[in-house]
Each structure stands twice: as C-alpha cells, then as structure tokens.
Amino acid sequence: MTIFTLSLYIAIAAVLFCLISGVTGVKVRNWVITFFQYFTGALFIFSGAVKAVDPLGTAYKMEQYFAEFETTFAGTWFSFIAPIFPKLSNVSSTFSVVMIVFEIVLGIMLLIGAYRKLTAWAFLLLLVFFAFLTGFTYLTGYVPEKVNFFQFAKWGPYVETNMKVTDCGCFGDFLKLKPGVSFLKDIVLLVPALLFVWRHRDMHQLFRPGARLTITALSIVALTYYSLSNYVWDLPDIDFRPFKRGVNIAEQKDKESEAENAVEIVAYKLTNKKSGEVVEVPYAEFLQKIQQYPTEEWEYEQIKSEPAIPRTKISDFEVSDVTGSDVTEAILRDSSYSFMVIAYKFYGTESPAKKTVVDTLFAIDTIRTADTAYLQKRITGTQNKEVAYTQYQWDEDYLAKWKKAVVPVLDAAQKEGYKAYVITAYTDEARLNDFKSALGMTQPIYMADDILLKTIIRSNPGVVLMKNGQVVWNWHYKRLPDYAAIKEKHMK
C-alpha cells in the first residue's frame, strides 16, 4: 500500500460518511468542511491506530529525533534548548503514548465535531509539530556532513544518505514513507487545518454535547490502556515488523542480499566541483561520454534500480561475540531449537573505583656455573597496590526480571541440550561479565546494533524461540511461560 492508495480509501470513506450524514439529517453547514472533517478525522484515527499497536516503535523514533535536535541546537544561538532533549528522551515512552492517544482522540473529535474551536486549533498545532519533524528529516538531505542544519549558506544538493532520521514513522511500521512525501503530506493537510480554524463554526456536530464528551473521555481511557498493553505487559497486538512470528530470518536475509546484488546502475548523477552544476546521465550514455566528465572536475554518484525485494532490518542482522568474531551464521543455521534473549540495554550505572590488591615483588638472579649462566626469578616480598577499575551497580528491579522469568527458562533449556544466549548492544567485555556474574548466568552474551535489537522485539528482556533461522515464537518477559509449557506448546 502507498500513501496515495491509503488516501483514496479514506477519501471514499469520507464521501460515504457525507452521504450518510445527508440521508440521516445531520445538520451540515458547509459540505467541503464536513468532507475534510471526515477525511482528516479518519486519517488521524488510522495513523494513530497503527502506532498504538506499537508505542515503543514511536518512542524509539522520537529518541532519534531528540538526539539529532540536541546535536543540532547545541551548535547554535539556541544552545539553551539542547539540554531539554535528553530529558525528553528519558520519557520517550510516555511522550509516545500521549502523542498517539492525542492523535486518535483528535481524529474522533473531528469526526463528531466535539469542541470545534479547541479541536480546530489542536489539529493545526499538531500538524505544525508533525510538519516540523518531517520537514527536518527531509531537509537534512540538503545538509552536508559536518554542517549544522542552521548553516543555510552551506547547504548543498539533496543527498538521501545525508538525512539524519531515515523515515518519520508517521504510520509506524505499517507504511514507510519517504521523508519528502511525508513532509508534503503534512503541508497539504495544513490547508484543511487552517480552514477549520477560520470556519470552525461551520464544522458539523454529531450527537448531543453530553454524548460527545462521553465519547471523548472514554476514548482517552480506552486508548491509553490499549497503548500501554502493547509494551508494558505484552508485545504489540499486531506485528508489522520484519521479525514477526513465523518469519524465516535466514531465508529472508538471503533473498534481500540476492536482490540487492542484482540491482543495476541506471544512471550517474554528476556534480561539478567548481560550479555546483548537477547533471544526470543515463548509464549507457555515460560510458560513451566518460571522457567529458574527468574525476578531477566532477563528483560521481551512482543511481541504481530498486531491488526486487525491498531491504528491511533483516539485512542488518549481524551478531558477534565478545572477541568480535561473527556468529550470525551459527545462529541462523542452527537446525535445533534455541532461545535468543534480546536486551538492547542492561539497566544500571557505573562509576570509577579503586581497590587494593597484593602485588608480589620479584628479583632476578644470575646463576653462573663453570660453563654457563642462567637467570632465576625469586620472590622477595609483597606490597599492597591500589588499582583503578569500573564498578557496576545494576538496577535491582531489572535484575529481578531476569532472575524471575528469563534465567530459569534458559537454564532448563540448556539442561536438555538446547542452546541459549543473550544479545545486547555493543559494549565492553568487562561490563558483560559483570552482568552475567550479577545474575549467576552461564549463557554467552553476544552483541549487535541496538536499533536492530529494538526492532526484533519490543521487550527488554524479550525472548525469541528460534529454529532453522525461523522465529517460532516470541514473548514479552511478563508473558513468558515456564520451560515445560514452552516445550509442550512450541517445541514439537
């Protein structure tokens, strides 16, 4: 599905709502405004609903935005704003739920015409916020590396890889939009938003005031509960991500790799280093005219065909052990059942500390005989020595999640000969060993990209049952059964 087909379906639904309103005698002051109410209301309800099934996805996306905003504003006259963004990042999950519920409830209020003036202004302000996010994403494509967003004079040609956030997340993982399309969508929606503010008295209203208030209040409560249920105590109700149950990661990774290798160069985008002139030359023509574009004067950029199978995060599934050795194939080609625990972050703090150790003192003696000489080491004494080290203080509540639910399952599986392992974000070996020691865990800990881990499962820790590279099943740690129940139901 594309944004255009989605918009068409919603437009058809809006027309049907208009016809029903006409037939049922709804008081309509302006049919254009009524159509826009139904269209934008339905659009907001849909875009909010596909995010409500996975609030953590939106939270992770907002964390990316907050990180980029902090960096961007820190190097400007607005640097006083920068410290706000790490604080917002710390409450990204709450921010996500509030934003999602607000979006859906606003859509409902548009449909029924509740609190017309308030709704009109709220819709406009939310759209301005969305346009700011999508506009930032798209416009960073014009900002070269090591150039601040606000250094407008140093902007260059649009380069997709320059974008700081690759997609806006407007429709969660259900529908990925190119940033330019997403930004244009928000700009177009500003038209009905401004119309609502200007002519809010012409917005239609359904039901009586008390009923509208009840619908709005109940929607807030129900949607908040539903959003929380999709990450606080369970996995998303509907999974739009590439690592959902039943997907064979190994096979899909191979297919995506083959498709990417099969893409062809269709043209070259050439940029003159002196004048900044940009020309696009078809590949066959470029081969004939290559002499006209010497590399001393022109920068080359290949334009390739789209792969037959779109690239997903599965292509980024790369896992290594603490020595840096790749264990991806060992994980994906394991023909037996195995338990993969995903934890993108081990919660705790660390601080520098010092400890006293006993240091042994040695002396080297030269022993000579009639025809040879050799060295001999002997102990002369000991002394206390102070050494620096990193002390880890792990979050007790976080450790309890592992000890109560996860570790017993891993130990039971390992006892029966099944492999079990943990994958976390890249970090140092000492930290991993200390965490294992705190849990009394014997299973190995591997490492991978944290964004990949957040995509695999919306739980920290989260457990994935694998076989032959396939996701057999997965669990939020609060919904993880004991090993016997897992074996009976899923390991046949």
C-alpha positions in Angstrom: 0.0 0.0 0.0 1.1 3.6 -0.7 0.1 6.9 0.8 -1.9 7.6 -2.4 -4.0 4.4 -2.2 -4.5 4.9 1.5 -5.6 8.5 0.9 -8.0 7.3 -1.8 -9.6 4.7 0.5 -10.0 7.3 3.2 -11.5 9.8 0.7 -14.0 7.2 -0.4 -14.9 6.6 3.3 -15.3 10.3 3.8 -17.6 10.6 0.9 -19.7 7.7 2.2 -19.9 9.4 5.6 -21.1 12.6 3.9 -23.8 10.7 2.1 -24.9 9.0 5.4 -24.9 12.5 7.0 -27.2 13.8 4.3 -29.5 10.9 4.5 -29.8 10.8 8.3 -30.4 14.6 8.5 -27.1 15.7 10.2 -27.0 19.5 10.2 -24.3 20.3 7.7 -23.4 24.0 7.3 -20.6 23.5 4.7 -20.1 20.3 2.8 -16.5 21.0 2.0 -15.7 21.4 5.7 -17.7 18.3 6.5 -15.8 16.3 4.0 -12.5 17.5 5.4 -13.7 16.6 8.9 -14.4 13.1 7.9 -11.2 12.7 5.8 -8.8 14.2 8.3 -10.6 12.5 11.3 -10.4 9.1 9.6 -6.7 9.7 8.6 -5.7 10.6 12.1 -7.6 7.7 13.7 -5.9 5.3 11.2 -2.4 6.7 11.5 -2.7 6.8 15.3 -4.1 3.3 15.5 -1.2 1.7 13.6 1.1 3.4 16.1 -1.0 2.4 19.1 -0.3 -1.2 18.5 3.4 -0.5 18.9 4.0 2.6 21.0 7.7 1.7 21.6 8.3 2.0 17.9 7.2 5.6 18.0 9.2 6.1 21.3 12.4 4.8 19.6 11.7 7.1 16.6 11.3 10.1 18.9 14.6 9.2 20.7 16.3 9.5 17.3 14.7 12.9 16.8 15.6 14.1 20.2 19.2 13.0 19.8 19.5 14.9 16.5 17.8 18.0 17.9 20.2 18.1 20.8 23.2 18.0 18.4 21.7 20.5 16.0 20.7 23.1 18.6 23.9 22.7 20.7 25.9 24.4 18.0 23.7 27.5 17.6 22.5 30.5 19.5 19.6 28.3 20.7 22.0 26.1 22.6 20.0 26.7 25.8 17.3 24.5 24.3 19.6 21.5 23.8 19.5 20.1 27.4 15.7 19.7 27.1 16.0 16.9 24.5 17.9 14.3 26.7 15.2 14.8 29.3 12.5 14.2 26.7 14.4 11.1 25.5 14.2 9.7 29.1 10.4 9.8 28.9 10.1 8.9 25.3 7.7 6.0 26.0 5.3 8.3 27.9 5.7 11.0 25.2 4.8 8.4 22.6 1.6 7.2 24.3 0.4 10.8 24.9 1.1 11.8 21.3 -0.6 8.6 19.9 -3.7 8.9 22.1 -3.9 12.6 21.4 -3.8 12.0 17.7 -6.5 9.3 17.7 -8.8 11.3 20.1 -8.3 14.4 17.9 -9.4 12.3 14.9 -12.5 11.2 16.8 -13.3 14.8 17.9 -13.0 15.9 14.2 -15.5 13.2 13.2 -18.1 14.0 15.8 -17.4 17.8 15.9 -16.6 18.0 19.6 -15.3 21.3 21.0 -15.0 22.7 17.5 -12.7 25.7 18.2 -10.4 23.7 20.5 -10.3 20.8 18.1 -9.5 23.1 15.1 -6.6 24.7 16.9 -5.3 21.4 18.4 -5.4 19.9 14.9 -3.4 22.9 13.5 -0.8 22.8 16.2 -0.3 19.0 16.0 0.1 19.3 12.2 2.7 22.0 12.7 4.6 19.7 15.0 4.4 16.8 12.6 5.5 19.1 9.7 8.4 20.2 11.8 9.5 16.6 12.3 9.0 15.5 8.7 10.5 18.8 7.3 13.6 18.4 9.5 14.0 14.8 8.2 13.6 15.8 4.6 15.6 19.0 4.6 18.7 17.4 6.3 19.1 15.7 3.0 20.5 19.1 1.8 22.9 19.4 4.7 26.3 18.0 4.0 28.3 16.1 6.6 29.8 18.2 9.4 27.5 21.2 8.5 24.9 22.3 11.1 21.3 22.4 9.9 21.1 26.2 10.6 24.1 27.0 8.4 21.8 27.5 5.4 24.6 29.1 3.3 26.5 25.8 3.3 23.6 23.6 2.2 24.2 21.6 -0.9 22.4 19.3 -3.4 19.9 16.8 -1.9 21.6 13.6 -0.9 19.4 10.9 0.6 22.2 9.5 2.8 22.6 12.9 4.5 19.2 12.6 6.2 19.6 12.3 10.0 16.4 10.3 10.5 15.6 7.9 7.7 11.8 7.9 8.0 9.3 9.9 10.0 7.3 7.0 11.5 4.0 8.6 10.6 2.3 5.2 10.1 4.6 3.2 12.3 5.9 0.0 10.7 2.7 -0.4 8.7 3.7 2.0 5.9 7.1 3.5 5.4 7.0 6.9 3.6 9.9 8.7 2.0 10.6 11.9 4.0 9.8 14.1 1.1 6.4 12.5 0.6 5.7 12.7 4.3 6.6 16.4 4.5 4.4 17.1 1.5 1.5 15.2 3.2 1.7 17.4 6.2 1.9 20.6 4.2 -1.2 19.6 2.2 -3.0 18.8 5.4 -2.3 22.3 6.7 -5.0 23.5 4.1 -7.9 21.9 5.9 -6.3 22.7 9.3 -6.3 26.4 8.5 -9.8 26.1 7.1 -11.0 24.6 10.4 -9.5 27.5 12.4 -11.0 30.1 10.1 -14.5 28.5 9.8 -14.7 26.3 12.9 -18.4 27.4 13.4 -19.2 25.6 10.1 -17.9 22.3 11.4 -20.7 19.7 11.7 -21.5 18.1 15.1 -22.9 14.6 15.8 -24.9 13.6 18.9 -25.6 15.8 21.9 -22.9 17.7 23.9 -23.0 15.1 26.7 -22.6 12.2 24.3 -19.7 13.9 22.6 -18.0 14.5 26.0 -18.6 10.8 27.0 -17.2 9.5 23.7 -14.1 11.7 24.1 -13.4 10.8 27.7 -14.0 7.0 27.2 -11.7 7.1 24.1 -8.9 8.7 26.1 -9.1 6.0 28.8 -9.6 3.0 26.5 -6.8 4.1 24.1 -4.3 4.8 26.9 -5.0 1.3 28.3 -4.6 -0.3 24.9 -1.4 1.6 24.1 0.2 0.6 27.4 -0.9 -3.0 27.0 1.2 -3.2 23.8 4.5 -2.7 25.6 4.2 -2.5 29.4 3.0 -6.1 29.9 2.8 -7.6 26.4 4.1 -7.5 22.9 2.3 -5.5 20.1 -1.2 -6.7 19.4 -0.4 -6.6 15.7 3.2 -7.0 14.5 4.2 -5.1 11.4 7.9 -5.6 11.9 10.1 -7.9 9.7 10.9 -10.2 12.7 7.3 -11.3 13.5 6.4 -14.8 14.3 6.8 -17.3 11.5 9.3 -15.3 9.5 12.5 -17.2 8.5 15.2 -14.6 9.1 17.9 -16.7 7.3 15.9 -17.2 4.1 14.7 -13.6 4.0 18.2 -12.3 4.6 19.5 -14.4 1.7 16.7 -13.1 -0.6 17.3 -9.5 0.3 21.0 -9.9 -0.3 20.4 -11.5 -3.7 18.0 -8.8 -4.7 20.5 -6.1 -3.6 23.3 -7.7 -5.6 21.0 -7.8 -8.7 20.4 -4.1 -8.8 21.7 -2.3 -11.9 23.3 1.1 -12.4 20.7 3.0 -14.5 22.4 6.5 -14.5 25.1 8.6 -12.9 24.4 11.8 -11.0 27.4 14.2 -11.7 28.2 17.3 -9.7 30.7 19.8 -10.9 33.1 20.6 -8.1 33.6 24.2 -9.0 30.2 25.4 -10.3 28.0 23.0 -8.4 26.2 22.1 -11.6 24.3 18.8 -11.3 23.6 16.6 -14.4 22.0 13.2 -14.6 23.3 11.0 -17.4 21.9 7.5 -18.4 24.4 4.8 -17.8 24.9 3.8 -21.4 25.4 7.4 -22.4 27.8 8.0 -19.5 30.0 5.1 -20.7 30.3 6.8 -24.1 30.9 10.3 -22.7 33.0 9.5 -19.6 35.9 11.5 -21.0 33.8 14.6 -20.8 33.5 14.2 -17.0 37.0 13.8 -15.5 37.1 13.0 -11.8 39.2 16.0 -11.1 36.3 18.2 -12.0 33.2 16.1 -11.3 31.9 14.0 -8.4 30.2 10.7 -9.4 27.1 9.2 -7.7 25.6 6.0 -9.0 21.8 5.9 -9.4 20.7 2.3 -9.1 17.4 0.4 -9.8 15.2 -0.6 -6.9 15.8 -4.1 -5.6 13.1 -6.6 -6.4 12.8 -7.4 -2.7 12.9 -4.2 -0.6 15.6 -4.1 2.1 14.4 -4.5 5.7 16.2 -4.6 9.1 16.7 -8.3 8.5 19.5 -7.4 6.2 21.2 -5.8 9.2 21.0 -8.9 11.3 24.7 -9.3 12.2 25.8 -10.7 15.6 29.3 -11.0 17.0 30.8 -12.4 20.2 33.0 -10.6 22.7 36.1 -11.2 20.6 34.5 -9.7 17.6 34.0 -13.0 15.8 30.8 -13.2 13.6 28.3 -15.7 15.0 25.4 -14.7 12.7 25.5 -17.9 10.6 25.8 -20.1 13.6 22.6 -18.6 15.0 20.7 -18.6 11.7 21.7 -22.1 10.5 21.1 -23.9 13.8 18.8 -26.8 13.0 17.7 -27.3 16.6 15.6 -25.1 18.8 17.4 -22.3 20.5 16.5 -19.5 22.9 17.6 -16.0 21.9 17.2 -13.3 24.6 17.2 -9.7 23.3 18.2 -6.9 25.6 19.2 -3.8 23.8 20.3 -2.2 27.1 21.4 -3.6 30.5 20.0 -1.1 33.1 22.4 0.1 35.7 25.1 2.7 36.5 28.8 2.6 36.5 31.4 4.6 38.4 35.2 4.7 38.7 36.5 3.0 41.8 39.8 1.8 43.3 40.7 -1.4 45.1 43.8 -2.7 46.9 45.5 -5.8 45.6 48.5 -7.6 46.8 51.4 -7.2 44.4 54.2 -9.8 44.5 57.8 -8.4 44.3 60.4 -10.4 42.4 64.1 -10.2 41.9 66.2 -11.7 39.1 69.4 -13.5 40.0 72.1 -14.6 37.6 73.3 -18.0 38.4 76.7 -18.9 37.0 78.3 -22.4 36.7 81.6 -23.4 35.3 80.5 -23.3 31.6 77.1 -21.4 31.6 74.9 -18.8 33.2 71.2 -18.5 33.5 68.6 -16.3 35.1 66.4 -17.3 38.0 63.4 -15.4 39.4 62.7 -15.3 43.2 60.1 -13.7 45.4 61.4 -11.0 47.6 58.2 -10.0 49.2 54.7 -8.4 48.7 53.2 -5.0 48.8 49.7 -3.5 48.7 48.9 -1.8 45.4 45.9 0.4 44.6 44.4 -0.1 41.1 41.5 1.6 39.3 38.6 -0.3 37.9 34.9 0.3 36.9 32.3 -0.6 39.4 28.8 -1.6 38.1 25.6 -1.1 40.1 22.9 -3.0 38.3 19.2 -1.9 38.7 17.7 -4.4 41.1 14.3 -4.3 39.5 15.8 -5.1 36.2 17.9 -8.0 37.6 14.7 -9.3 39.1 13.0 -9.5 35.7 15.8 -11.8 34.6 16.0 -14.0 37.7 12.3 -14.5 38.0 11.3 -15.2 34.4 14.2 -15.5 31.9 17.2 -17.3 33.6 15.1 -20.3 34.8 13.9 -20.9 31.2 17.4 -20.6 29.8 18.9 -23.0 32.4 16.1 -25.6 31.8 16.6 -25.4 28.1 20.4 -25.7 28.4 20.0 -28.7 30.7 18.1 -30.5 27.9 20.8 -29.7 25.3 19.3 -26.6 23.7 21.4 -23.5 23.0 20.5 -20.3 24.9 22.2 -17.0 24.5 21.7 -13.3 25.1 22.2 -10.5 22.5 22.8 -6.9 23.7 24.1 -3.7 22.2 27.8 -3.3 21.6 29.8 -2.7 24.8 32.9 -3.9 26.6 33.6 -7.4 27.8 34.1 -6.4 31.5 30.6 -5.0 31.6 29.1 -8.2 30.1 31.0 -10.4 32.5 29.9 -8.3 35.5 26.2 -8.5 34.4 26.5 -12.3 34.0 28.1 -12.5 37.4 25.3 -10.5 39.0 22.7 -12.9 37.5 24.8 -16.1 38.1 24.2 -16.8 34.4 26.3 -19.2 32.3 24.9 -18.5 28.9 27.0 -16.5 26.4 26.3 -12.9 25.7 26.7 -11.7 22.1 26.4 -8.2 20.6 24.6 -6.4 17.8 23.4 -3.0 16.8 20.9 -1.5 19.3 18.4 -0.3 16.7 18.3 -3.9 15.3 17.6 -5.3 18.7 14.8 -2.8 19.4 13.3 -3.9 16.1 13.4 -7.6 16.8 11.2 -7.5 19.9 9.5 -4.8 21.9 10.6 -6.0 25.3 13.7 -5.7 27.4 14.4 -8.5 28.0 12.4 -10.3 25.3 12.7 -14.0 24.5 12.6 -15.4 20.9 12.4 -19.1 20.2 14.4 -20.0 17.0 14.8 -23.0 14.8 16.5 -23.1 11.4 16.6 -19.3 11.3 12.9 -19.0 11.8 11.1 -17.1 14.6 9.0 -19.9 16.1 7.5 -17.7 18.8 8.4 -14.7 20.9 7.4 -13.4 24.4 7.4 -10.3 26.5 9.2 -11.1 29.7 6.0 -10.6 31.7 4.2 -13.2 29.5 7.0 -15.8 29.4 5.7 -19.2 30.4 7.9 -21.7 32.2 10.1 -24.0 30.1 7.8 -27.0 30.4 4.8 -25.0 28.9 7.0 -23.7 26.1 8.3 -27.1 25.3 4.8 -28.7 25.3 3.2 -26.0 23.0 6.0 -24.8 20.7 8.8 -27.4 20.6 7.3 -30.3 18.7 
